[in-house]
Amino acid sequence: MTVSPDKKIYFLSDFHLGAPDYESSLVREKKIVGFLESIRYSAGEIFILGDIFDFWYEYKTVIPKGYARLLGKLAEITDSGIPVYFFVGNHDMWMKGYFEKELNIPVYYEPRTYEWNGKKFYIGHGDGLGPGDHGYKFIKKIFRNKFCQWLFGQLHPTPGIGLANYFSRESRKKTGTADMHFLGEDKEWLIIYCRKILAKEHYDFFIFGHRHYPLNYPLGKHSNYINLGDWITNFTYADFDGNNLQLKKWED
């Protein structure tokens, strides 16, 4: 695939809309919508790498209340012919066809590889990759289990979504600001994971979300790991113009 000289490919992640409360979430949502509007004429493709929502579960005929501005803007962008791709995060993995049917956005559950202008990309949300974090990896298997998802779906949306939002808030309290600091090359699980992949196959760029720490880290002379940061405190994203990939901060 090629990137047109007048276009860019954009990457962003970790909006966590809904947290910590409606008012602050709405402010962030408006900033994200403003950003999407600002890039719509320069975007060749847009990749959203997970955790759009702090919690998302699609019942058969019900989705969580809110987010009309963002969902409408995404529909407007795809209707105009600009492809948007979504990689599920650990907070919004319970997708069941709404994005594909209503927004024309493909949804992916595992990392995928791409190549533009001879540059190879490895792209995903980033949760559960690399060594360690065995507790979360166990929980992820439960959350991904179809029967467990069906059981949750038997709850009425009011207690179901309320219960899920409670546990999401409690999880955030426990992790605190751990995702806002660089842990060192030997402790950053995604760096370890990238190096393991590089030992088998070359990629020019590894792009992930999840960590909330904006980072462009060289893995060698010809490969970089990029973490996109978040849209809670950093408001960062990456763009690729066909030759160079840059990590940037958006100023409203």
N, C-alpha and C positions, 0 to 999 in steps of 0.2 A: 504494500500500500504506500501511497505517496501523500505528502502534505503539500497543498497548493501554496505558492509563494505568499499569497495574501491571507492565509488562514493559519490558525493555531489549534493544537489539541490541548484541552484544559482538563486538569485533574483537581478534585477537591473532595473532602470527606469530613465526617464527624461533626454534624450540626447539633445532634442531640436535642432536637426540638421537643418541647414538652417539659424540659428540665431547666431550672429547678422549679419554675412556676410559670403560669400562663403569661404574665406580663413581660418578664425578661425573655421568654421564648419568642414572643411576638416581635420584640425589638430585633432579635437575631434573624427571625424569618424574613423581616422586611429588608435587612441588610443583604441576606443571601439572594433574595429576589432582585434587589438592586444590582448586585454583582452579575447575576445571570443576564439581566437586561443589558448591562454594559458590555458583555462579551458576545452577545448573540450574533452580531454582524462580522465578528472576526473568528468565530468558532467553526472549525471544521467538524469536530467531534467533542463531546463532553463526557468525562468519566467521573462518576460519583462512587467513591470507594467505601461505602458503608456508614452505618449509624446516622442516617438522616434523622431518625427519630430516637428518642430515648427509650421508647417502647412502641412496637407495632405488631399487631396480630390481626390477620384477616379472617373474620368469621365468614360463613357462607354468603351472607347478605349484609354484613356490617363491617365497617372499618372504624378505627379510632376517630373521634371528633377532632376537628381543627385542621390546620395546615392548608387551608383553601388557597391562600396566596401562592405558596410554593408549588402545590400540585397543579394549579392553573397555569403558572408560568412554565413548568416543565411540559405540560400538554401543548402550550403555545409554541414552545421551541421545537418539539418534535413534529408538530403539524406544519411548521415552516420548512421541514426537510433536514434539520440538523439532528444527527443521531446522538442519543444520550444512552449511556450504559450504566447499570447499577450493579455493584458487588455488595451482597448483604454483609452487614456487620454483626457483631455479637448482641446488639440491642434491637435489631430489626430483621432477624433471619426468618421470621414467620410470614414469608410472602407466599401467596397462593394464586397469583394470576392477575391481580388488580393493576399492577404497573404495566404488565404486558398488554392487557386488554384495553384499559382506559387511557394510558399515557404513551403506549407504543414504545416502552422502554424494556429492553431485554434485561433479565435478572440472572446473575451468576452467583453460585455458592462456593466456588473454589477459584484460586488464582488462575489466570489465563495469560497466554503469551501473545505478543503482537510484534509486528515489524513495520516501521515507517521509514522511508528514505534510507534503508540499509541499517537502521538502528533497531536493536532488539530490546523489547520491553517485557518485564515480568510484573504483572499487576494483580493486586488483591487487597482485601481489607487488612489482613495481617494477624488476626486473632488465632491463637492456637498453633502458630508455626514456630519452629525451632524447639530447643530443649526446654525443660522445666514447665512450670505452670500446669502441673498434672491435675490439680483440683479443677481448674477451669476446663481442661480438655475432657475430663469426665462429665462435667455438667453439660458441655457442648454436645456430647453424644446423646444425652437425655433430651436436650432441647431439639436436636435434629431428628429424634426418633418420631416416626409418623404416628405411632400409637399414642405416645405421650402428647403430641400436638392435638390429636383427636380428643383425648381426655380433657385437655384444657378447653377445647372448643365446646364442650358440653356445659361449661359454666355460662351463665347469663353474662352478656358483655359488661354490665354495670359492676358486679363483684369481680369478674375476671380481669378486666382492665385495671380496676382499682387495686387489686392484689398485685398485679404485675408491676404497676407503677410504684407501689410501696417497696417491693423488693429491689427495684432498680435504684430507688433513692438510697436504700440501705447499703447497697453495693457501692454506690458512689461515695458514701460516707467512709467506708472502710478503705477504699483505695486512696481517698484524699487527693493530694497533689503529686502522687508518685509518678504520674505520666508526664509531668511538666519538667522533668530533669533528665539530663543525659546520664546513663548509668555506667558508662565505660564500655569499651569495645568488647571486653570479655563477658559482660553481663547483659548486653543488649541482644535479646533472643533473635530479633529479626536480622541483625548483622551476622550473627552466627549462622542463621538459616541461609542468608544470601551467599555467604562464603561456601557453604555446603553445595548449593546449586551451582555456583561458579566452578567448583572442582569438576563438575560433570559437563557443563555447557556454558558458553559465554553469553552474557546479557550486558547490554550497555547501561540499562537502567532498571532498577528494582523500585517500584512505587507502591507504597502501602499507606494506610491510615492507622487507626487504632491507638497509636501511642500518644497522640495529642501534643507531641513535641516536634516542631518543625525542624527538619534536619536534612541536609544534603551532605552525605558522608562518602568519601572516596573509598572504594573497595580495592583499588589498584589504579593503574594508569588509565584504564579504559572502561571502568565500570563504577557506577555510583548507586548508593541506596538513598532514596528520597522518602522521608516521612512527611506527609502533607500537613501535619499539625491539626488544628481544629478551627471551628467557627464559634467557640465559646469565649476564648480570650485572645487567640492569635489572629484569626481571620486570614489564614494563609492558603495558598493554592500553588500549583505548578502549571507551567505551560511549555509546550514544545512547538517550535516554529519550523521544524523539519531538519534543523541542524543542532540547535542547542536547547537544553531543558533547563528552566530556571524556576527556583522556588521564590515566591513573591508574597508580599503582604498587601491586602487590599485596603485602601483608604477610601471610606465613603465620602 
